Amino acid sequence: MTHTFLLEIGLEEMPAKVVSASASQLKSMVSTHLKENGLKHGTVDVYSTPRRLAVRVEELEEKQADRTETVKGPAKRIALDDEGNWSKAAIGFSKGQKASVEDIVFKEVKGEAYVFIEKEIKGQSAKAVLETLADRLPSMTFPVSMKWGNHSYKFIRPVHWLVALLDEAVVDMELFDVASGRETRGHRFLGHSVTLDHARDYEEALNQEAVIVDRDARRKMIVTQIQEMCQANSWQDPTANAALVDEVTDLVEFPTVFSGSFDEAYLKVPEIVLETAMADHQRYFPVREAGEGGSFLPYFIAVRNGNDQGLGFVRKGNEKVLSARLADAAFFYEEDNKHAIDYFVEKLKQVSFHEKIGSLYEKQERIERIADSLVPYFTLKPEQEGDVKRAARICKFDLVTQTVTEFTSLQGQIAGIFARERQESDTVAQALAEQYLPDSMEGGLPESKVGAILSLADKMDSLMSFFAIGLIPTGSNDPFALRRQAMGIVRMVEAFDLPLSISEWIDAIIHHVQNIETKALYEQNKENVSQFILDRLDLWLSKYAGLEKDYDVREAVLNASHDNLVALIDQARVLKAEKQTEQFKPVVESLTRVANLAEKADPNVSVDAEKFESDSERELYDAVTAIQMLNEKEISAEETWKQFVQLHPLIDAFFDENMVMADDEAVKANRLALLDRIHKLARPFAQFSTLVIK
């Protein structure tokens, strides 16, 4: 016989962005508890609204299976005295296991006999196991927790009720002084409290009290209502904005979609500002005409947490709130339009980027110098080089506009809009709009080369500046998003295929630093910055290049003797592919053997062909010389690997026919020098000794 278990935590309204993740965390916690306690079960369904987190477990076993537990005690020589009587150690052990000495058996472990007791342990009932679940619940984690009343404990929001039912029976548990029961609560305004007779009644009982507790069903209701409204009015369907749909879903318990309007005069404000005011600030869906390129319309779509009663008053209230927000936006935009870009650039001198780093104007100057160091790595037209200088020289101006002060998420985008309105080139405007991309670990990259240069320069400046003052991310602490910015550098270098050595780039940046103290700090931290970026490359290889399980390949290439990111990526991909071939193992073994002996080479000794004593030495030397000449040209990682494949039988023949550590010191030094030359060919590719071969 199986059972249904329901757990619901009732709370004050939670922030929308934590609801879904918290429900998933609760599901994982319940599943883990059941697994660790050996209770088999069927599906675990999860439910959530702003006021509740819940799970329901189907086909839950009635009790744990009985089991036999074998407990090891002292050695036989300790358990028995010289006369063969039970010692105090044996008696104490048996009592501790709630058994007697008659239950003791002897088993041999590694050649010695030990005391064992086999205990038959009856499985606990499902109800008894579930009662201990409450001990886990306070350990749920949230981005921000709070205290309430005079209590010392913390949770995402105060807990007001707790439902725990095993079929019809209440499971006794307590969470933050709230005892479990069978009473849940309906919609705050449209519903009432309801007593559940059975765990299976949960969804239907709450539906009757205006709570759609199934998140997927609630989301579908919202999407369907919006799409029907748009079809009726010949509007574009805005539900492609999945993030906004998800957020609205987690803001309501019973959704009703409605539309409102605003004054057409506000349409003179840039669309991105209008959209941000609606979507980000008010959680409204902007409205556009149906069809491709449909124009922005003076309407909005919103979702009410309730039914359609009194919807006219709700609409007017929302229109009033939005009108005030748009009036502010229009005012800020009009005020900003009174000034030229140079006016804002001058204001940057008065705004601090960081108290230990300097002003925004100074950051902008550093970006200009760093951007200039990147130009040689891109194929640019002469006019684009001028666009790089212009974009870098004004890139932060929008940060002191009133529009961006009000709508901070639009930094960069407003710069692009204002630049076009002030007759800057399209290239400059696009670069300004793209300068913060990617703005998340997986966000979109700049599409233009000038935008990529600006973004790379900005991110590298932040890394070097914060590392210089000791603000280096530790653990999960990364207040300035430096990990994200370093990952952005890796992704852009790869996407634009830049033959860029991180250490050489840093050296070029340091070379143009005038301040002696700053230069010294940059010098001290350049290896830390370079390694920090390589650590992000390791993550990139794992996540995006299919090398998650190939830790040895990642380690091998990341310990190569250079830090050209694109080359390292290519080398990692080649090694991953070659791991599946028969030749991989012998090649790696040969190069690893070379590396081990090359460490003993005298760096002051050069290879002397006159000192060779065998054909295998000469053949290996000729092959290495040919490869070195080939490497003077740029060859792919695949071609380099092929050279290693061709070289390895010659290396093996060399070892078979020659004693490297010969008695003749000159011969030994010459052979070690030859191996060192091979090692220097291999080290830029990978540290082969770290590769796992079978």
C-alpha positions as CSV (number, residue, x, y, z in Angstrom):
1,M,0.0,0.0,0.0
2,T,1.4,3.4,-0.9
3,H,0.5,6.9,0.3
4,T,0.4,10.6,-0.8
5,F,2.3,13.2,1.2
6,L,1.7,16.9,1.0
7,L,4.0,19.6,2.5
8,E,3.1,23.3,2.2
9,I,4.9,26.3,3.7
10,G,2.7,29.4,3.9
11,L,4.5,32.7,3.9
12,E,4.3,36.4,3.5
13,E,4.6,37.4,-0.2
14,M,8.0,36.5,-1.5
15,P,10.0,38.4,-4.2
16,A,9.0,37.0,-7.6
17,K,12.6,36.2,-8.6
18,V,13.1,33.7,-5.7
19,V,9.8,31.8,-5.9
20,S,10.5,29.2,-8.5
21,A,14.1,28.5,-7.4
22,S,12.9,28.2,-3.8
23,A,10.2,25.7,-4.7
24,S,12.8,23.6,-6.6
25,Q,15.1,23.7,-3.6
26,L,12.3,22.4,-1.4
27,K,11.6,19.6,-3.8
28,S,15.2,18.6,-3.8
29,M,15.3,18.7,0.0
30,V,12.3,16.5,0.3
31,S,13.6,14.0,-2.3
32,T,17.0,13.9,-0.6
33,H,15.4,13.2,2.8
34,L,13.3,10.3,1.4
35,K,16.3,8.8,-0.4
36,E,18.6,9.0,2.6
37,N,15.9,7.4,4.7
38,G,15.3,4.6,2.2
39,L,11.7,5.5,1.5
40,K,10.8,4.6,-2.1
41,H,8.2,6.8,-3.9
42,G,6.8,7.9,-7.2
43,T,6.6,11.4,-8.6
44,V,7.4,14.5,-6.6
45,D,5.3,17.5,-7.8
46,V,6.2,21.0,-6.9
47,Y,3.8,23.9,-6.4
48,S,4.4,27.6,-5.8
49,T,2.8,31.0,-5.6
50,P,4.1,34.2,-4.0
51,R,2.6,33.0,-0.7
52,R,3.5,29.4,-0.6
53,L,6.0,26.7,-1.4
54,A,4.7,23.1,-1.6
55,V,5.6,19.6,-2.7
56,R,3.4,16.5,-3.1
57,V,4.9,13.0,-3.1
58,E,2.9,10.2,-4.8
59,E,3.2,6.5,-4.2
60,L,5.1,6.8,-1.0
61,E,6.0,3.5,0.7
62,E,4.3,2.7,3.9
63,K,7.5,2.1,5.8
64,Q,11.2,1.6,5.4
65,A,12.4,-1.9,4.5
66,D,13.7,-4.0,7.4
67,R,17.4,-4.4,7.3
68,T,20.3,-6.3,8.9
69,E,23.1,-4.1,10.2
70,T,26.5,-5.7,11.0
71,V,28.5,-3.8,13.6
72,K,32.2,-4.5,14.1
73,G,33.7,-4.6,17.7
74,P,37.0,-5.3,19.3
75,A,39.5,-7.9,18.1
76,K,38.9,-11.4,19.4
77,R,42.2,-11.3,21.4
78,I,40.7,-8.4,23.3
79,A,37.2,-9.7,23.6
80,L,38.3,-13.0,25.3
81,D,40.7,-13.2,28.3
82,D,43.3,-15.9,28.7
83,E,40.8,-18.4,30.1
84,G,38.3,-17.8,27.2
85,N,35.9,-15.7,29.2
86,W,34.3,-12.6,27.8
87,S,36.2,-9.5,28.6
88,K,34.7,-6.2,29.8
89,A,35.3,-4.8,26.3
90,A,33.2,-7.5,24.7
91,I,30.4,-7.2,27.3
92,G,30.4,-3.4,27.0
93,F,30.3,-3.6,23.2
94,S,27.3,-6.0,23.2
95,K,25.4,-3.8,25.7
96,G,26.1,-0.8,23.6
97,Q,24.5,-2.5,20.7
98,K,21.5,-3.5,22.8
99,A,22.5,-7.2,22.5
100,S,24.1,-9.8,24.6
101,V,27.4,-11.7,24.3
102,E,25.4,-14.7,23.0
103,D,24.8,-12.6,19.8
104,I,28.5,-12.2,19.1
105,V,30.1,-13.9,16.1
106,F,33.7,-13.8,14.9
107,K,34.8,-12.8,11.5
108,E,38.3,-12.5,10.0
109,V,39.4,-9.1,8.7
110,K,42.9,-8.9,7.1
111,G,44.1,-12.0,8.9
112,E,42.7,-11.2,12.4
113,A,39.4,-12.2,14.0
114,Y,37.1,-9.5,15.2
115,V,33.8,-9.4,17.2
116,F,30.7,-8.7,15.2
117,I,27.0,-8.3,16.1
118,E,24.3,-8.6,13.4
119,K,21.3,-6.5,14.3
120,E,17.8,-6.8,12.7
121,I,16.6,-3.2,12.4
122,K,12.9,-2.7,11.8
123,G,12.0,-0.1,9.2
124,Q,10.4,3.1,10.5
125,S,6.9,4.1,9.3
126,A,6.7,6.8,6.6
127,K,5.0,9.1,9.1
128,A,8.0,8.8,11.5
129,V,10.5,9.5,8.8
130,L,8.5,12.5,7.6
131,E,8.3,14.0,11.0
132,T,12.1,14.5,11.0
133,L,11.8,16.4,7.7
134,A,11.2,19.6,9.6
135,D,14.7,19.6,10.9
136,R,16.0,20.2,7.4
137,L,13.7,23.0,6.4
138,P,15.4,25.9,8.2
139,S,18.6,25.2,6.2
140,M,17.0,26.4,3.0
141,T,19.1,29.1,1.4
142,F,18.0,32.4,-0.2
143,P,19.7,35.4,-1.8
144,V,18.5,37.5,1.2
145,S,16.8,36.2,4.4
146,M,15.0,38.1,7.1
147,K,14.1,37.9,10.8
148,W,10.7,38.7,12.3
149,G,9.3,39.4,15.7
150,N,11.7,38.7,18.5
151,H,12.9,35.5,16.9
152,S,16.5,34.7,16.1
153,Y,15.9,32.5,13.1
154,K,15.9,33.7,9.4
155,F,14.0,32.7,6.4
156,I,13.0,34.3,3.0
157,R,9.8,35.6,4.6
158,P,7.9,35.0,7.9
159,V,6.1,31.6,8.0
160,H,2.4,31.8,8.8
161,W,1.1,28.3,8.3
162,L,2.4,24.8,7.7
163,V,0.5,21.9,6.1
164,A,1.8,18.4,6.4
165,L,-0.5,15.5,5.4
166,L,0.1,11.8,4.8
167,D,-3.1,10.9,3.1
168,E,-5.8,12.0,5.7
169,A,-3.4,12.2,8.7
170,V,-1.5,15.2,9.9
171,V,2.3,14.7,10.1
172,D,3.4,16.3,13.3
173,M,6.2,18.8,12.7
174,E,7.0,22.4,13.6
175,L,8.8,25.2,11.6
176,F,9.7,28.4,13.4
177,D,7.2,27.8,16.1
178,V,4.4,27.1,13.6
179,A,2.8,23.7,14.1
180,S,1.7,21.6,11.1
181,G,-2.0,21.1,10.4
182,R,-4.4,20.6,7.6
183,E,-5.5,24.1,7.0
184,T,-4.3,26.1,4.1
185,R,-5.2,29.6,3.0
186,G,-6.8,30.8,-0.2
187,H,-6.3,34.1,-2.1
188,R,-5.7,37.0,0.2
189,F,-8.8,38.9,-1.1
190,L,-10.9,36.4,-3.0
191,G,-10.5,33.2,-1.0
192,H,-10.8,31.8,2.5
193,S,-9.0,29.3,4.7
194,V,-9.7,25.7,3.7
195,T,-9.4,22.5,5.6
196,L,-7.9,19.7,3.6
197,D,-9.4,16.2,4.1
198,H,-6.7,14.4,2.0
199,A,-3.3,15.3,0.5
200,R,-4.8,14.7,-2.9
201,D,-7.3,17.5,-2.5
202,Y,-4.7,20.2,-2.5
203,E,-4.9,21.7,-6.0
204,E,-8.7,21.5,-6.4
205,A,-9.3,22.9,-2.9
206,L,-7.1,26.0,-3.7
207,N,-8.6,26.4,-7.1
208,Q,-11.9,26.9,-5.4
209,E,-10.3,29.6,-3.3
210,A,-8.9,31.6,-6.3
211,V,-5.4,30.2,-6.0
212,I,-3.8,28.5,-9.1
213,V,-1.1,26.7,-7.2
214,D,0.3,24.9,-10.3
215,R,2.8,27.3,-11.6
216,D,2.8,25.9,-15.2
217,A,-1.0,26.2,-15.3
218,R,-0.9,29.8,-14.0
219,R,1.7,30.7,-16.6
220,K,-0.3,29.2,-19.4
221,M,-3.4,31.2,-18.3
222,I,-1.4,34.4,-18.5
223,V,0.1,33.6,-21.9
224,T,-3.3,32.5,-23.3
225,Q,-5.1,35.6,-22.1
226,I,-2.4,37.9,-23.5
227,Q,-2.4,36.2,-26.8
228,E,-6.1,36.4,-27.1
229,M,-6.1,40.1,-26.3
230,C,-3.4,40.8,-28.8
231,Q,-5.2,38.8,-31.5
232,A,-8.4,40.8,-30.9
233,N,-6.6,44.1,-31.1
234,S,-4.1,43.4,-33.9
235,W,-1.1,43.7,-31.5
236,Q,2.2,41.9,-31.5
237,D,2.4,39.0,-29.1
238,P,4.8,40.2,-26.3
239,T,5.1,36.8,-24.5
240,A,8.4,36.1,-26.2
241,N,9.8,38.1,-23.3
242,A,9.9,34.9,-21.2
243,A,11.7,36.5,-18.3
244,L,8.8,39.0,-17.8
245,V,6.2,36.3,-18.2
246,D,8.0,34.2,-15.6
247,E,8.2,37.2,-13.2
248,V,4.6,38.1,-13.5
249,T,3.6,34.4,-13.0
250,D,5.4,34.5,-9.7
251,L,3.7,37.7,-8.7
252,V,0.1,36.5,-8.7
253,E,-2.0,33.6,-7.4
254,F,-5.0,34.2,-9.7
255,P,-4.1,36.0,-12.9
256,T,-6.4,38.3,-14.9
257,V,-4.9,40.1,-17.9
258,F,-6.1,43.6,-18.8
259,S,-4.8,46.5,-20.9
260,G,-4.4,50.2,-20.4
261,S,-3.3,53.3,-22.3
262,F,-1.1,56.3,-21.8
263,D,-0.7,59.7,-23.5
264,E,0.7,59.5,-27.1
265,A,2.9,62.5,-26.3
266,Y,5.2,60.1,-24.4
267,L,6.0,58.2,-27.6
268,K,8.7,60.9,-28.4
269,V,10.8,59.3,-25.6
270,P,13.1,56.5,-27.0
271,E,11.3,53.2,-27.1
272,I,13.9,51.5,-24.9
273,V,13.2,53.9,-22.2
274,L,9.4,53.4,-22.5
275,E,9.9,49.6,-22.5
276,T,12.1,49.7,-19.4
277,A,9.7,52.0,-17.5
278,M,6.9,49.5,-18.3
279,A,8.6,46.1,-18.1
280,D,11.4,46.5,-15.5
281,H,9.7,49.1,-13.2
282,Q,6.0,48.2,-13.5
283,R,6.0,44.6,-14.9
284,Y,3.8,45.7,-17.8
285,F,4.1,44.4,-21.4
286,P,4.6,47.1,-24.0
287,V,2.4,47.0,-27.0
288,R,3.3,47.2,-30.7
289,E,1.4,47.0,-33.9
290,A,1.1,43.5,-35.4
291,G,3.5,42.6,-38.1
292,E,7.3,42.9,-38.6
293,G,8.6,46.3,-37.5
294,G,5.3,47.3,-35.9
295,S,5.4,50.7,-34.3
296,F,5.2,51.3,-30.5
297,L,1.6,52.0,-29.4
298,P,0.4,54.1,-26.4
299,Y,-1.0,51.0,-24.6
300,F,0.2,48.4,-22.2
301,I,-0.8,44.9,-21.0
302,A,-0.7,44.1,-17.3
303,V,-1.7,41.1,-15.1
304,R,-3.8,41.6,-12.0
305,N,-3.6,39.3,-9.0
306,G,-7.4,38.8,-8.9
307,N,-10.5,38.3,-11.0
308,D,-12.1,40.7,-13.4
309,Q,-14.4,42.5,-10.9
310,G,-13.8,46.2,-10.7
311,L,-11.2,46.0,-13.5
312,G,-12.0,49.5,-14.6
313,F,-10.7,51.0,-11.3
314,V,-7.7,48.7,-11.5
315,R,-7.0,49.9,-15.0
316,K,-7.2,53.6,-14.1
317,G,-4.9,53.1,-11.1
318,N,-2.3,51.4,-13.2
319,E,-2.6,54.1,-15.9
320,K,-2.0,56.8,-13.3
321,V,1.1,55.1,-11.9
322,L,2.5,54.5,-15.4
323,S,1.7,58.1,-16.4
324,A,3.8,59.4,-13.5
325,R,6.7,57.1,-14.4
326,L,6.6,58.2,-18.1
327,A,6.3,61.8,-17.1
328,D,9.6,61.5,-15.2
329,A,11.2,59.7,-18.1
330,A,10.1,62.4,-20.6
331,F,11.4,65.1,-18.3
332,F,14.8,63.5,-17.8
333,Y,15.1,62.8,-21.5
334,E,14.2,66.4,-22.4
335,E,16.6,67.8,-19.9
336,D,19.5,65.6,-21.2
337,N,18.7,66.7,-24.7
338,K,19.6,70.3,-23.8
339,H,23.3,69.3,-23.6
340,A,26.1,68.2,-25.9
341,I,28.2,65.0,-25.2
342,D,31.2,67.1,-24.1
343,Y,29.1,68.6,-21.3
344,F,28.5,65.2,-19.9
345,V,32.1,64.1,-20.5
346,E,33.3,67.1,-18.4
347,K,30.9,66.1,-15.6
348,L,32.6,62.6,-15.4
349,K,35.5,64.3,-13.7
350,Q,33.3,64.9,-10.6
351,V,32.0,61.4,-10.3
352,S,34.0,58.6,-8.6
353,F,34.3,55.2,-10.2
354,H,35.9,54.0,-7.0
355,E,37.5,56.0,-4.2
356,K,40.8,54.1,-4.5
357,I,40.8,54.0,-8.3
358,G,39.7,57.5,-9.4
359,S,36.9,59.2,-11.3
360,L,34.8,58.0,-14.2
361,Y,36.7,60.4,-16.4
362,E,40.0,58.8,-15.5
363,K,38.6,55.3,-16.2
364,Q,37.5,56.6,-19.6
365,E,41.1,57.8,-20.3
366,R,42.4,54.4,-19.3
367,I,39.9,52.7,-21.6
368,E,41.1,54.9,-24.5
369,R,44.7,53.8,-24.0
370,I,43.8,50.1,-23.6
371,A,41.5,50.2,-26.7
372,D,44.4,51.6,-28.7
373,S,46.5,48.6,-27.6
374,L,43.9,46.3,-29.1
375,V,43.6,47.9,-32.5
376,P,46.5,45.8,-34.1
377,Y,44.6,42.6,-33.3
378,F,41.6,43.6,-35.4
379,T,41.4,44.1,-39.1
380,L,40.0,47.7,-39.2
381,K,39.5,50.2,-41.9
382,P,41.2,53.6,-41.3
383,E,37.9,55.3,-40.4
384,Q,37.1,52.5,-37.9
385,E,40.4,53.2,-36.1
386,G,39.2,56.8,-35.7
387,D,35.8,55.5,-34.5
388,V,37.7,53.4,-31.8
389,K,39.4,56.6,-30.5
390,R,36.1,58.6,-30.5
391,A,34.0,55.9,-28.9
392,A,36.6,55.3,-26.2
393,R,37.0,59.1,-25.5
394,I,33.3,59.5,-24.7
395,C,32.2,56.0,-23.7
396,K,31.0,56.8,-20.2
397,F,29.2,60.1,-20.8
398,D,25.7,58.7,-20.4
399,L,26.4,57.6,-16.8
400,V,25.9,61.2,-15.7
401,T,22.7,61.7,-17.7
402,Q,19.5,62.0,-15.7
403,T,18.0,59.3,-18.0
404,V,20.5,56.7,-17.0
405,T,20.4,57.8,-13.3
406,E,16.7,56.9,-13.4
407,F,17.0,53.9,-15.6
408,T,20.4,52.4,-14.7
409,S,19.9,49.2,-16.7
410,L,20.0,51.4,-19.9
411,Q,23.7,52.4,-19.5
412,G,25.4,52.1,-22.8
413,Q,22.1,51.9,-24.7
414,I,21.3,55.5,-23.9
415,A,24.8,56.5,-24.9
416,G,24.2,54.9,-28.3
417,I,20.8,56.7,-28.7
418,F,22.2,60.1,-27.6
419,A,25.2,59.6,-29.9
420,R,23.1,59.1,-33.0
421,E,20.9,62.1,-32.1
422,R,24.1,64.2,-31.9
423,Q,25.3,63.1,-35.3
424,E,28.1,60.7,-34.1
425,S,28.8,57.9,-36.7
426,D,26.7,54.8,-36.6
427,T,29.8,52.8,-35.8
428,V,30.5,54.9,-32.7
429,A,26.9,54.8,-31.6
430,Q,26.8,51.0,-32.0
431,A,30.0,50.6,-30.1
432,L,28.7,52.7,-27.2
433,A,25.6,50.6,-27.0
434,E,27.6,47.4,-27.0
435,Q,30.3,48.4,-24.5
436,Y,28.9,46.5,-21.6
437,L,28.2,43.2,-23.5
438,P,28.2,40.5,-22.5
439,D,26.3,41.7,-19.4
440,S,26.0,38.2,-18.0
441,M,27.9,34.9,-18.2
442,E,25.9,33.8,-21.2
443,G,24.7,37.2,-22.5
444,G,25.0,38.3,-26.1
445,L,28.3,39.5,-27.4
446,P,29.1,42.7,-29.3
447,E,28.4,42.4,-33.0
448,S,30.8,45.1,-34.1
449,K,34.6,45.1,-33.9
450,V,34.7,48.6,-32.4
451,G,32.1,47.5,-29.8
452,A,34.2,44.5,-29.0
453,I,37.3,46.6,-28.6
454,L,35.5,49.0,-26.3
455,S,34.1,46.2,-24.2
456,L,37.4,44.3,-23.9
457,A,39.2,47.5,-22.9
458,D,36.5,48.4,-20.3
459,K,36.6,44.9,-18.7
460,M,40.4,44.6,-18.7
461,D,40.7,48.0,-17.0
462,S,38.3,46.9,-14.3
463,L,40.2,43.7,-13.7
464,M,43.6,45.4,-13.5
465,S,42.3,48.3,-11.4
466,F,40.5,46.3,-8.8
467,F,43.3,43.7,-8.5
468,A,45.8,46.6,-8.0
469,I,43.9,47.7,-4.9
470,G,43.5,44.2,-3.6
471,L,39.8,43.8,-4.3
472,I,40.2,40.3,-5.7
473,P,37.2,37.9,-5.7
474,T,37.3,35.3,-3.0
475,G,34.8,32.4,-2.6
476,S,31.4,33.5,-3.8
477,N,32.2,37.1,-3.0
478,D,32.5,39.1,-6.2
479,P,30.8,42.5,-5.7
480,F,32.3,44.1,-8.9
481,A,31.4,41.1,-11.1
482,L,35.0,40.5,-12.1
483,R,34.5,36.9,-12.9
484,R,31.7,37.8,-15.3
485,Q,34.0,40.4,-16.9
486,A,36.9,38.0,-17.2
487,M,34.6,35.4,-18.8
488,G,33.4,38.2,-21.2
489,I,37.0,38.7,-22.3
490,V,37.5,35.0,-22.9
491,R,34.3,34.8,-24.9
492,M,35.0,37.8,-27.1
493,V,38.6,36.7,-27.8
494,E,37.3,33.4,-28.9
495,A,34.4,34.8,-30.9
496,F,36.6,37.4,-32.8
497,D,39.4,34.9,-33.1
498,L,42.0,37.2,-31.7
499,P,45.6,36.0,-31.6
500,L,46.0,37.7,-28.2
501,S,48.4,36.7,-25.5
502,I,47.0,37.9,-22.2
503,S,50.4,38.5,-20.6
504,E,51.7,40.4,-23.6
505,W,48.5,42.5,-23.7
506,I,48.9,43.3,-20.0
507,D,52.6,44.3,-20.6
508,A,51.5,46.6,-23.4
509,I,48.9,48.3,-21.1
510,I,51.5,48.7,-18.3
511,H,54.0,50.2,-20.7
512,H,51.7,53.2,-21.3
513,V,50.9,53.9,-17.6
514,Q,52.4,57.1,-16.5
515,N,51.8,57.0,-12.8
516,I,54.7,55.2,-11.1
517,E,52.7,53.9,-8.2
518,T,50.0,52.6,-10.4
519,K,52.5,51.0,-12.8
520,A,54.1,49.2,-9.8
521,L,50.8,47.9,-8.6
522,Y,49.9,46.6,-12.1
523,E,53.3,44.9,-12.4
524,Q,52.7,43.2,-9.0
525,N,49.4,41.8,-10.0
526,K,49.8,41.0,-13.7
527,E,50.3,37.3,-13.1
528,N,47.2,37.2,-10.8
529,V,45.1,38.9,-13.5
530,S,46.4,36.6,-16.2
531,Q,45.7,33.5,-14.1
532,F,42.3,34.8,-13.2
533,I,41.4,35.0,-16.9
534,L,42.9,31.5,-17.5
535,D,40.7,30.2,-14.8
536,R,37.7,31.5,-16.7
537,L,39.1,29.9,-19.8
538,D,39.1,26.6,-17.9
539,L,35.4,27.1,-17.1
540,W,34.7,28.1,-20.7
541,L,36.4,24.9,-22.0
542,S,34.3,22.8,-19.6
543,K,31.0,24.5,-20.3
544,Y,31.2,25.4,-24.0
545,A,33.9,23.3,-25.6
546,G,32.6,19.9,-24.4
547,L,35.6,19.3,-22.1
548,E,33.7,19.0,-18.8
549,K,35.0,15.5,-18.2
550,D,38.4,16.0,-19.8
551,Y,39.9,17.7,-16.8
552,D,43.4,16.4,-17.8
553,V,43.2,18.0,-21.2
554,R,42.2,21.3,-19.7
555,E,45.0,21.1,-17.2
556,A,47.5,20.2,-19.9
557,V,46.7,23.1,-22.2
558,L,46.3,25.6,-19.4
559,N,49.8,24.8,-18.3
560,A,51.3,25.3,-21.7
561,S,54.1,27.8,-22.0
562,H,51.9,30.6,-23.4
563,D,48.5,32.3,-22.8
564,N,47.2,32.9,-26.2
565,L,43.5,32.0,-25.5
566,V,42.5,31.1,-29.1
567,A,45.5,28.9,-29.5
568,L,44.9,27.2,-26.2
569,I,41.2,26.5,-27.2
570,D,42.3,25.0,-30.5
571,Q,44.9,22.8,-28.8
572,A,42.4,21.6,-26.2
573,R,40.0,20.6,-29.0
574,V,42.7,18.7,-30.8
575,L,43.8,16.8,-27.7
576,K,40.1,15.9,-26.9
577,A,39.6,14.6,-30.4
578,E,43.0,12.7,-30.5
579,K,42.3,11.0,-27.2
580,Q,40.1,8.6,-29.0
581,T,42.8,7.5,-31.5
582,E,45.3,4.6,-31.1
583,Q,48.3,6.9,-31.6
584,F,47.4,9.2,-28.7
585,K,49.0,7.0,-26.0
586,P,52.4,6.4,-27.6
587,V,52.7,10.1,-28.6
588,V,52.0,11.3,-25.1
589,E,54.3,8.7,-23.6
590,S,57.2,9.8,-25.9
591,L,56.8,13.5,-25.2
592,T,56.4,12.9,-21.4
593,R,59.6,10.9,-21.4
594,V,61.3,13.7,-23.3
595,A,60.0,16.3,-20.8
596,N,61.2,14.3,-17.8
597,L,64.8,14.1,-19.1
598,A,64.8,17.6,-20.6
599,E,64.7,19.0,-17.0
600,K,68.3,17.8,-16.6
601,A,69.6,19.7,-19.7
602,D,72.1,22.4,-19.3
603,P,70.5,25.6,-20.8
604,N,74.0,26.8,-21.9
605,V,74.6,23.7,-24.1
606,S,73.5,23.8,-27.7
607,V,73.0,20.7,-29.9
608,D,76.2,19.8,-31.8
609,A,75.6,17.4,-34.7
610,E,79.3,16.5,-34.8
611,K,78.8,14.7,-31.4
612,F,76.1,12.3,-32.7
613,E,77.1,8.6,-32.5
614,S,74.1,6.9,-34.1
615,D,71.8,7.3,-37.1
616,S,68.8,7.6,-34.7
617,E,70.3,10.7,-33.2
618,R,70.8,12.3,-36.6
619,E,67.3,11.3,-37.9
620,L,65.7,12.8,-34.8
621,Y,67.8,16.0,-35.1
622,D,66.9,16.4,-38.7
623,A,63.2,16.0,-38.0
624,V,63.2,18.4,-35.1
625,T,65.1,21.0,-37.2
626,A,62.5,20.6,-40.0
627,I,59.6,21.1,-37.5
628,Q,61.3,24.2,-36.1
629,M,61.5,25.7,-39.5
630,L,57.9,24.8,-40.2
631,N,56.9,26.4,-36.9
632,E,58.4,29.7,-38.0
633,K,55.3,30.0,-40.1
634,E,51.9,30.0,-38.4
635,I,50.4,26.4,-38.5
636,S,47.2,25.1,-36.9
637,A,47.0,23.0,-33.8
638,E,46.0,20.1,-36.0
639,E,49.2,20.4,-38.0
640,T,51.3,20.8,-34.9
641,W,49.8,17.5,-33.5
642,K,50.6,15.8,-36.8
643,Q,54.3,16.8,-36.3
644,F,54.3,15.2,-32.9
645,V,52.8,12.0,-34.4
646,Q,55.5,11.8,-37.0
647,L,58.2,12.6,-34.4
648,H,57.3,10.0,-31.8
649,P,58.7,6.9,-33.6
650,L,61.9,8.7,-34.0
651,I,61.9,9.6,-30.3
652,D,61.3,5.9,-29.4
653,A,64.1,4.8,-31.7
654,F,66.4,7.3,-30.1
655,F,65.7,6.0,-26.7
656,D,66.0,2.4,-27.8
657,E,69.4,2.9,-29.5
658,N,71.1,5.5,-27.2
659,M,71.9,5.8,-23.6
660,V,71.0,9.4,-22.8
661,M,72.9,9.5,-19.5
662,A,76.1,8.4,-21.2
663,D,79.4,8.2,-19.4
664,D,80.9,10.7,-21.8
665,E,79.7,14.0,-20.3
666,A,79.9,15.8,-23.7
667,V,77.7,13.1,-25.4
668,K,75.2,13.2,-22.5
669,A,74.9,17.0,-22.5
670,N,74.4,16.9,-26.3
671,R,71.7,14.3,-26.1
672,L,69.9,16.2,-23.3
673,A,70.2,19.4,-25.3
674,L,68.4,17.6,-28.2
675,L,65.7,16.4,-25.9
676,D,65.3,19.9,-24.5
677,R,64.8,21.2,-28.0
678,I,62.0,18.8,-28.5
679,H,60.5,19.7,-25.1
680,K,60.6,23.4,-26.2
681,L,58.6,22.4,-29.3
682,A,56.0,20.6,-27.1
683,R,55.6,23.0,-24.2
684,P,53.7,25.7,-26.1
685,F,51.2,23.0,-27.0
686,A,50.6,21.3,-23.7
687,Q,52.1,19.9,-20.5
688,F,51.9,16.4,-21.7
689,S,52.7,14.8,-18.4
690,T,49.3,15.8,-17.0
691,L,47.4,13.8,-19.7
692,V,45.7,10.6,-18.5
693,I,46.5,7.7,-20.8
694,K,45.2,4.2,-20.6
